[in-house]
Amino acid sequence: MYHWGAIVVTPDFTDLSIIEARSNFYSISVTMDNNGIFDAEGWEAVKHQARCVVTVTAALQKDLKMPVVI
């Protein structure tokens, strides 16, 4: 947890998509083509990191009985 109260959810190497996208331990790093489109490996890695964030957020909200704020 950082001093401003944020919780950082890194993808770690918890899914093969992180390695296939040539990303790192701390975050997803992908490149786009000239049309602004990620390659397939990049999209899979982004989706995996999003699932990690949603999973941690849901667990915190459940355990801390926090309201969902959008």
Buried (B, 14 or more C-beta within 10 A) or exposed (E): EEEEEEEEBBBEEEBEBBEBBEBBEEEBEBEEEEEEEBBEBBBBBBEBBEEBBEEEBEEEEEEEEEEEEE
